[in-house]
Amino acid sequence: MVNRFGCLKRWIEDNPHFREVLFGSSLGLFVKVLTAILAFLMNIVIARKLGPAEAGLFFLGFTLVVLLASVGRMGLDNSVMRFVARARVAGDTVKLHGLYRKALLWGGGLCLLFMLVLLASNQLLVNFVFEQPGFGAVLPIMVMALPLVGLYTLHVFALLGLKKIIAGVMVLTGIVPLTMLAGLLIFPVTRAQEVAWIYLVGCTLALVIGVFFWHRAVPGKEQGVKLPAFPSDLLYASCMPLWGVVILGQVIQWSSQLLMGVWGSVEDVALFAVAQRTAMLIGFALFAVNASAGPKFAALYSQGNMVGLERVALWSVRLILLVAVPSLIFMMVFPQWLMGLFGPQFRAASTALMILAVGQFIGTAVGSVGSLLSMTGHERQLRWNVFIGAVLGVGLGVLLIPGYGLIGAAIATSVAVASKNLLCVYQVNQLLGFNTLAIWRKI
């Protein structure tokens, strides 16, 4: 046994790229577990304090904000992480500052425009699209968070490019749930618009803390020195293909929930929302690994180190499976108990949880294939894969949700998530020369 541990230790020491991803992922995973627990508790408290009807109004507004904030960021997420990672490796502080300013201007500006359009068209939306009683009071509060979500998320990816993984994960998935939990437990909240105000405060705090972490990590510019702008054509060429990927990815993740808001009741929206968010816990290992491995993929590919790239990718899959497999088993064995935590009415979503869990597992277990494609300059191929998944998701949603409700929505989402990621596996094999599913290979 001692010899085995000694061999493992020597192997890790001889593989610095894996060691970096392992330790970075372990830190990120630890923080992600804590933040996932916070988010899970937040959803439980919202569901129990508000009930399915009011909770459904909040979750519908939340989904709309997350979807539009993703569109408003113009695909800058992975572009920012990639260019920040390269500038960090090169020690180019000037490029870091230029990229930071331009990304916030582009992404924040479009999110602000979306907010103004939604505020102006509030009555049209609640009268002709989301005909849910009470949604007109919730929507204006929620959409004020749109530019905040867009800006703090851009800070997250900039921090990940700097390898500030814990800071990035905390800003992305910790600050808002922690703020909301505190507000929900302190104040006598009973209505969706009250929760919306707490959410707005949480988004503001997340942005302030993200700005603080960035300025602490990046040296400030000298007084009186005018920094050159980051090349717009370079940023545009990278983010435009990724913009389509982000939009279509959000369609895959949230279209069924929005379609439930159109054809179902707010109670149905709440049931599906908590089932989907619970199933998405399977993917937290993928995010933790991506946070560490994404910049490493970009750096290894730019150096032409394909052997190191394959090694990091395959070991990333193994790390992900260590967490994803037990999570799937637990959700398949105890779906009634898990949904019952949100309240007795939510047990009706148990079957939907099982279907969603299978889809999320397939999408997670294939590894960081989307990140591999985007970090190695194959954004267009990734866009086509996500496009096919989005078409399947929306098409199945339109066909199944009116007749089958929760089950139809779960099937549509699961097929979309799984197909998109399996197509990415094929593209990685074709373009980079290795199969991320071949985890048994000796590397």
C-alpha positions as CSV (number, residue, x, y, z in Angstrom):
1,M,0.0,0.0,0.0
2,V,2.8,2.4,0.9
3,N,4.5,1.6,-2.4
4,R,1.4,2.3,-4.3
5,F,1.0,5.7,-2.6
6,G,4.7,6.4,-3.3
7,C,4.2,5.5,-7.0
8,L,1.2,7.8,-7.2
9,K,3.0,10.6,-5.6
10,R,5.9,10.3,-8.0
11,W,3.6,10.1,-11.0
12,I,1.8,13.3,-9.9
13,E,5.2,15.0,-9.4
14,D,6.2,13.9,-12.9
15,N,3.0,15.3,-14.5
16,P,2.9,19.0,-13.7
17,H,-0.1,19.8,-16.0
18,F,-2.2,17.1,-14.3
19,R,-1.0,18.3,-10.8
20,E,-2.1,21.8,-11.6
21,V,-5.5,20.8,-12.8
22,L,-6.0,18.3,-9.9
23,F,-5.2,20.9,-7.2
24,G,-7.0,23.7,-9.0
25,S,-10.1,21.4,-9.5
26,S,-10.0,20.2,-5.9
27,L,-10.0,23.7,-4.6
28,G,-12.7,24.7,-7.1
29,L,-14.7,21.6,-6.4
30,F,-14.6,22.2,-2.6
31,V,-15.9,25.7,-3.1
32,K,-18.4,24.5,-5.7
33,V,-19.7,21.9,-3.3
34,L,-20.3,24.6,-0.6
35,T,-21.9,26.9,-3.1
36,A,-24.1,24.1,-4.6
37,I,-25.3,23.3,-1.1
38,L,-26.1,27.0,-0.6
39,A,-28.0,27.1,-3.9
40,F,-29.9,23.9,-3.0
41,L,-30.9,25.3,0.4
42,M,-31.9,28.5,-1.2
43,N,-34.3,26.7,-3.6
44,I,-35.7,24.7,-0.7
45,V,-36.4,27.8,1.3
46,I,-37.9,29.6,-1.6
47,A,-40.2,26.7,-2.4
48,R,-41.3,26.1,1.2
49,K,-41.8,29.8,2.1
50,L,-43.6,30.8,-1.2
51,G,-45.3,27.6,-2.3
52,P,-45.5,26.4,-5.9
53,A,-47.5,29.4,-7.3
54,E,-45.3,32.3,-6.0
55,A,-42.1,30.3,-6.4
56,G,-43.0,29.6,-10.0
57,L,-43.3,33.4,-10.6
58,F,-39.8,34.0,-9.2
59,F,-38.2,31.0,-11.1
60,L,-39.8,32.2,-14.4
61,G,-38.4,35.7,-13.9
62,F,-35.0,34.2,-12.9
63,T,-34.9,32.0,-16.0
64,L,-35.6,35.0,-18.3
65,V,-32.9,37.1,-16.6
66,V,-30.3,34.4,-16.8
67,L,-31.1,33.6,-20.5
68,L,-31.0,37.3,-21.6
69,A,-27.9,38.1,-19.5
70,S,-26.1,35.2,-21.3
71,V,-27.2,36.6,-24.7
72,G,-26.1,40.1,-23.6
73,R,-22.6,39.0,-22.8
74,M,-22.1,38.4,-26.6
75,G,-20.2,35.2,-26.2
76,L,-17.4,37.0,-24.3
77,D,-17.2,34.5,-21.4
78,N,-14.8,32.0,-22.9
79,S,-13.1,34.6,-25.1
80,V,-12.3,36.7,-21.9
81,M,-11.0,33.6,-20.1
82,R,-8.9,32.5,-23.0
83,F,-7.3,35.9,-23.7
84,V,-6.8,36.7,-20.0
85,A,-5.0,33.3,-19.6
86,R,-2.7,34.0,-22.5
87,A,-2.0,37.6,-21.3
88,R,-1.3,36.2,-17.8
89,V,1.2,33.6,-19.2
90,A,2.9,36.3,-21.2
91,G,2.9,38.8,-18.3
92,D,1.1,41.4,-20.5
93,T,-0.7,43.6,-17.9
94,V,-1.4,46.2,-20.6
95,K,-3.5,43.7,-22.6
96,L,-5.3,42.6,-19.4
97,H,-6.5,46.1,-18.7
98,G,-7.5,46.7,-22.3
99,L,-9.4,43.4,-22.6
100,Y,-11.2,44.0,-19.3
101,R,-12.4,47.5,-20.3
102,K,-13.6,46.4,-23.7
103,A,-15.4,43.3,-22.5
104,L,-17.3,45.2,-19.8
105,L,-18.3,47.9,-22.3
106,W,-19.6,45.5,-24.9
107,G,-21.3,43.0,-22.6
108,G,-22.6,45.4,-20.0
109,G,-23.9,47.8,-22.6
110,L,-26.0,45.2,-24.4
111,C,-27.4,43.8,-21.1
112,L,-28.4,47.4,-20.1
113,L,-30.2,47.8,-23.5
114,F,-32.1,44.5,-22.9
115,M,-33.1,45.7,-19.4
116,L,-34.5,49.0,-20.9
117,V,-36.4,47.1,-23.6
118,L,-38.0,44.7,-21.1
119,L,-39.0,47.5,-18.8
120,A,-40.7,49.3,-21.6
121,S,-42.5,46.2,-22.9
122,N,-43.5,44.7,-19.5
123,Q,-47.2,44.9,-20.0
124,L,-47.0,43.4,-23.5
125,L,-45.0,40.4,-22.1
126,V,-47.4,39.7,-19.3
127,N,-50.5,40.2,-21.4
128,F,-49.5,38.2,-24.5
129,V,-46.6,35.9,-23.7
130,F,-46.4,34.9,-20.0
131,E,-50.1,35.2,-19.1
132,Q,-49.5,34.3,-15.4
133,P,-51.3,36.2,-12.7
134,G,-48.9,38.3,-10.6
135,F,-46.0,38.1,-13.0
136,G,-46.4,41.8,-14.0
137,A,-45.2,42.8,-10.5
138,V,-42.2,40.5,-10.5
139,L,-40.8,41.0,-13.9
140,P,-39.7,44.7,-13.6
141,I,-37.8,44.0,-10.4
142,M,-36.0,40.9,-11.9
143,V,-35.0,42.6,-15.1
144,M,-33.2,45.4,-13.2
145,A,-30.7,42.6,-12.3
146,L,-29.9,41.9,-15.9
147,P,-26.8,44.2,-16.4
148,L,-25.6,43.2,-12.9
149,V,-25.7,39.5,-13.8
150,G,-24.0,40.1,-17.1
151,L,-21.2,42.2,-15.6
152,Y,-20.4,40.0,-12.6
153,T,-20.4,36.9,-14.8
154,L,-17.8,38.5,-17.1
155,H,-15.7,39.2,-13.9
156,V,-15.9,35.5,-13.1
157,F,-14.4,34.4,-16.4
158,A,-11.7,37.0,-16.2
159,L,-10.8,35.7,-12.7
160,L,-10.8,32.1,-14.0
161,G,-8.4,33.2,-16.7
162,L,-6.1,34.6,-13.9
163,K,-6.4,31.2,-12.2
164,K,-8.3,32.8,-9.3
165,I,-10.6,29.8,-9.2
166,I,-12.0,30.1,-5.7
167,A,-12.8,33.8,-6.2
168,G,-14.4,33.1,-9.5
169,V,-16.6,30.2,-8.2
170,M,-17.6,32.2,-5.2
171,V,-18.7,35.2,-7.2
172,L,-20.6,33.1,-9.8
173,T,-22.4,30.7,-7.5
174,G,-21.9,31.7,-3.9
175,I,-22.7,35.4,-3.3
176,V,-26.2,35.5,-4.6
177,P,-27.5,32.3,-2.9
178,L,-25.8,33.3,0.4
179,T,-27.5,36.8,0.2
180,M,-30.8,35.3,-0.7
181,L,-30.7,32.7,2.1
182,A,-29.9,35.4,4.6
183,G,-32.7,37.6,3.4
184,L,-35.2,34.8,3.2
185,L,-34.4,33.7,6.8
186,I,-34.3,37.2,8.3
187,F,-37.3,38.8,6.7
188,P,-41.0,37.5,6.6
189,V,-41.0,36.9,2.9
190,T,-44.2,35.5,1.4
191,R,-44.4,36.9,-2.2
192,A,-42.3,36.5,-5.3
193,Q,-41.7,40.2,-5.7
194,E,-40.1,40.4,-2.2
195,V,-37.7,37.6,-3.2
196,A,-37.0,39.5,-6.4
197,W,-35.7,42.5,-4.4
198,I,-33.5,40.2,-2.4
199,Y,-32.1,38.7,-5.6
200,L,-31.4,42.2,-6.9
201,V,-29.3,43.0,-3.7
202,G,-27.4,39.7,-4.1
203,C,-26.5,40.5,-7.7
204,T,-25.3,43.9,-6.7
205,L,-23.0,42.4,-4.0
206,A,-21.7,39.8,-6.5
207,L,-20.7,42.5,-8.9
208,V,-19.0,44.6,-6.2
209,I,-17.0,41.6,-4.9
210,G,-16.1,40.6,-8.4
211,V,-14.7,44.0,-9.2
212,F,-12.7,43.9,-5.9
213,F,-11.2,40.5,-6.7
214,W,-10.2,41.6,-10.2
215,H,-8.5,44.8,-9.1
216,R,-6.7,43.0,-6.3
217,A,-5.3,40.4,-8.7
218,V,-4.3,42.7,-11.6
219,P,-1.7,45.5,-11.0
220,G,-3.1,48.9,-11.6
221,K,-1.9,51.1,-14.4
222,E,0.4,54.0,-13.8
223,Q,-1.1,57.4,-13.2
224,G,-1.3,59.5,-16.4
225,V,-0.5,56.6,-18.7
226,K,-3.1,56.0,-21.4
227,L,-3.3,52.2,-22.1
228,P,-3.9,51.1,-25.7
229,A,-7.3,49.5,-26.4
230,F,-7.5,45.7,-26.9
231,P,-7.9,44.9,-30.6
232,S,-11.6,45.0,-31.4
233,D,-11.3,42.8,-34.4
234,L,-9.5,40.0,-32.5
235,L,-12.1,40.0,-29.7
236,Y,-14.9,40.2,-32.2
237,A,-13.6,37.3,-34.3
238,S,-13.4,35.1,-31.1
239,C,-16.6,36.0,-29.4
240,M,-19.0,36.1,-32.4
241,P,-18.9,32.3,-33.0
242,L,-19.1,31.8,-29.2
243,W,-22.1,34.2,-29.0
244,G,-24.1,31.8,-31.0
245,V,-22.9,28.9,-28.8
246,V,-23.9,30.8,-25.6
247,I,-27.3,31.7,-27.0
248,L,-28.0,28.2,-28.2
249,G,-26.6,26.7,-25.0
250,Q,-29.0,28.8,-22.9
251,V,-31.9,27.7,-25.2
252,I,-31.0,24.1,-24.5
253,Q,-30.9,24.7,-20.7
254,W,-33.9,27.0,-20.2
255,S,-36.2,26.7,-23.2
256,S,-38.4,24.0,-21.7
257,Q,-38.9,26.1,-18.5
258,L,-39.9,29.1,-20.6
259,L,-42.2,26.9,-22.7
260,M,-43.8,25.6,-19.4
261,G,-44.4,29.3,-18.6
262,V,-46.3,29.7,-21.9
263,W,-48.3,26.5,-21.9
264,G,-48.4,25.4,-18.3
265,S,-49.2,27.0,-14.9
266,V,-46.8,28.7,-12.6
267,E,-47.1,25.6,-10.3
268,D,-45.7,23.5,-13.2
269,V,-42.9,26.0,-13.7
270,A,-41.9,25.7,-10.1
271,L,-42.0,21.9,-10.2
272,F,-39.9,21.7,-13.3
273,A,-37.5,24.5,-12.0
274,V,-36.6,22.7,-8.8
275,A,-36.3,19.3,-10.6
276,Q,-34.0,20.9,-13.2
277,R,-31.9,22.8,-10.6
278,T,-31.5,19.6,-8.5
279,A,-30.4,17.5,-11.6
280,M,-27.9,20.2,-12.5
281,L,-26.0,19.5,-9.3
282,I,-24.5,16.5,-11.2
283,G,-22.7,19.0,-13.3
284,F,-20.9,21.0,-10.6
285,A,-17.9,18.7,-10.9
286,L,-17.7,19.6,-14.6
287,F,-17.7,23.3,-13.8
288,A,-15.0,23.0,-11.2
289,V,-12.8,21.0,-13.5
290,N,-13.5,23.5,-16.4
291,A,-12.5,26.4,-14.2
292,S,-9.1,24.9,-13.8
293,A,-8.6,23.0,-17.0
294,G,-10.0,25.6,-19.4
295,P,-7.1,28.0,-19.2
296,K,-4.7,25.0,-19.2
297,F,-6.3,23.8,-22.5
298,A,-5.7,27.2,-24.1
299,A,-2.1,27.4,-22.9
300,L,-1.2,23.8,-23.9
301,Y,-2.7,24.2,-27.4
302,S,-1.0,27.5,-28.0
303,Q,2.3,25.8,-27.1
304,G,1.5,22.9,-29.5
305,N,1.7,20.4,-26.6
306,M,-1.0,17.9,-27.9
307,V,0.2,15.1,-25.7
308,G,-0.2,17.3,-22.6
309,L,-3.6,18.4,-23.8
310,E,-4.9,14.8,-24.2
311,R,-3.5,13.9,-20.8
312,V,-5.2,16.8,-19.0
313,A,-8.5,16.1,-20.9
314,L,-8.7,12.4,-20.0
315,W,-7.7,12.9,-16.4
316,S,-10.3,15.6,-16.2
317,V,-13.0,13.1,-17.2
318,R,-11.9,10.7,-14.5
319,L,-12.1,13.4,-11.9
320,I,-15.5,14.4,-13.1
321,L,-16.8,10.8,-12.9
322,L,-15.7,10.4,-9.3
323,V,-18.4,13.0,-8.4
324,A,-21.0,12.5,-11.1
325,V,-21.6,8.8,-10.8
326,P,-22.5,8.8,-7.0
327,S,-24.7,11.9,-7.6
328,L,-26.6,10.2,-10.4
329,I,-27.1,7.0,-8.3
330,F,-28.4,9.0,-5.4
331,M,-30.9,10.9,-7.6
332,M,-32.1,7.7,-9.2
333,V,-32.6,5.9,-5.9
334,F,-34.1,8.7,-3.8
335,P,-36.0,11.0,-6.2
336,Q,-39.1,11.2,-4.0
337,W,-37.1,12.1,-0.9
338,L,-35.2,14.8,-2.7
339,M,-38.2,16.4,-4.2
340,G,-40.1,16.1,-0.9
341,L,-37.5,18.5,0.6
342,F,-39.1,21.3,-1.3
343,G,-42.5,20.5,0.0
344,P,-45.1,17.7,-0.4
345,Q,-46.4,19.1,-3.7
346,F,-43.0,18.8,-5.4
347,R,-42.9,15.0,-5.2
348,A,-44.9,15.1,-8.4
349,A,-41.7,16.1,-10.1
350,S,-39.8,12.9,-9.1
351,T,-40.0,11.2,-12.4
352,A,-38.9,14.4,-14.2
353,L,-35.9,14.6,-11.9
354,M,-34.8,11.1,-12.9
355,I,-35.1,11.9,-16.6
356,L,-33.2,15.2,-16.1
357,A,-30.5,13.5,-14.0
358,V,-29.8,11.0,-16.8
359,G,-29.4,13.8,-19.4
360,Q,-27.2,15.9,-17.1
361,F,-25.0,12.8,-16.4
362,I,-24.4,12.1,-20.0
363,G,-23.6,15.8,-20.6
364,T,-21.2,15.8,-17.7
365,A,-19.6,12.4,-18.0
366,V,-18.1,13.1,-21.5
367,G,-15.8,15.6,-19.9
368,S,-14.8,19.2,-20.8
369,V,-15.5,18.7,-24.6
370,G,-17.1,22.1,-25.1
371,S,-14.3,23.9,-23.3
372,L,-11.8,21.9,-25.3
373,L,-13.3,23.1,-28.6
374,S,-13.7,26.7,-27.5
375,M,-10.2,26.9,-25.9
376,T,-8.5,25.5,-29.0
377,G,-10.1,27.8,-31.5
378,H,-12.8,25.5,-32.8
379,E,-15.7,27.8,-31.9
380,R,-17.6,27.3,-35.2
381,Q,-17.7,23.5,-34.8
382,L,-18.9,23.9,-31.2
383,R,-21.6,26.3,-32.5
384,W,-23.0,23.7,-34.9
385,N,-23.1,21.0,-32.2
386,V,-25.0,23.3,-29.8
387,F,-27.3,24.4,-32.7
388,I,-28.3,20.8,-33.3
389,G,-28.9,20.3,-29.6
390,A,-31.0,23.5,-29.3
391,V,-33.2,22.5,-32.3
392,L,-33.8,19.1,-30.8
393,G,-34.6,20.7,-27.4
394,V,-37.0,23.3,-28.7
395,G,-38.6,21.0,-31.2
396,L,-39.3,18.3,-28.7
397,G,-40.5,20.9,-26.2
398,V,-43.0,22.2,-28.6
399,L,-44.2,18.7,-29.4
400,L,-44.2,17.2,-25.9
401,I,-44.9,19.9,-23.4
402,P,-48.5,20.8,-24.3
403,G,-49.5,17.1,-24.0
404,Y,-47.1,15.7,-21.4
405,G,-46.2,18.7,-19.2
406,L,-43.4,17.9,-16.8
407,I,-42.3,14.7,-18.4
408,G,-42.3,16.2,-21.9
409,A,-40.2,19.1,-20.7
410,A,-37.7,16.8,-18.9
411,I,-37.3,14.6,-22.1
412,A,-36.8,17.6,-24.3
413,T,-34.1,19.1,-22.0
414,S,-32.3,15.8,-21.5
415,V,-32.1,14.9,-25.2
416,A,-30.8,18.4,-26.0
417,V,-28.1,18.3,-23.3
418,A,-26.9,14.8,-24.1
419,S,-26.9,15.1,-27.9
420,K,-25.0,18.4,-27.8
421,N,-22.2,17.0,-25.7
422,L,-22.0,13.7,-27.5
423,L,-21.5,15.6,-30.8
424,C,-18.7,17.6,-29.1
425,V,-17.0,14.3,-28.2
426,Y,-17.1,13.4,-31.9
427,Q,-15.7,16.8,-32.9
428,V,-12.9,16.6,-30.3
429,N,-11.9,13.2,-31.7
430,Q,-11.9,14.5,-35.3
431,L,-10.2,17.8,-34.7
432,L,-7.8,17.1,-31.8
433,G,-7.2,13.4,-32.3
434,F,-8.4,11.8,-29.0
435,N,-11.6,10.4,-27.6
436,T,-12.5,11.7,-24.1
437,L,-14.7,8.6,-23.5
438,A,-11.6,6.4,-23.7
439,I,-10.9,6.8,-20.0
440,W,-9.3,3.4,-19.6
441,R,-6.4,4.4,-21.8
442,K,-3.0,4.6,-20.1
443,I,-1.7,8.2,-20.4
